[in-house]
């Protein structure tokens, strides 16, 4: 069975041994409750590195006071089977006390964290950047793998890596979807059957928006209106945001003539789901 490592010292022992043997190391940071989306990251990491660490840690500092930290789904045994099947070398599954031993330091990225998800989750990205920096320092990987579903997170991490000179290649991987289009997410498990059906309005609305752009529409306002209308036709859905922003700055654009990210966050009942597409 794949080793499930609980301490930072133990992870370092594994990594130091691999390094002495001249091996390359990949890191796949996760919060566990792994699904096909995570599996695709691990499989890619295994293909591109000699050894792969999957971190499996529900990071308390990236949850707001009224968010779902306590109820976030956890299943380390199922995660271990998936990691082993995908070819990972070890799982790092620390307790919060191991990661945050009276820590007073945080890492935060300005500007690009204030829009999109940052509007309603003002402390989220500092929590993400802090834990990812710690994981980078613990594992010292050659490459680290993140999903494009969390597009703002990926952009923020790339910026942090550049600004802080981490010598790590950040690999962004495509969104993995269910057959009917719903983007895979650990939070999909919160959805009732009726909500699961309703959640299809996210991918459906984005498909519509993408088609409009591909057919030549340049007006952000019109594309956003069409996406909103499609979501609003679903009675269980409540929009948090629908935005089209420049891919590099994450600032809203009025005309679509640069690479853009169209990103949405929508409550289906109490569950907040995100999805997006990029037009290069
Ligand atoms: O994307 C996630 O699952 C988390 O934000 C991450 C990157 C593992 C940090 O806790």
Boltz pocket constraint, residues with backbone or C-beta under 6 A from the ligand:
constraints:
  - pocket:
      binder: B
      contacts: [[A, 29], [A, 30], [A, 31], [A, 55], [A, 57], [A, 59], [A, 62], [A, 127], [A, 128], [A, 131], [A, 132], [A, 150], [A, 153]]
      max_distance: 6.0
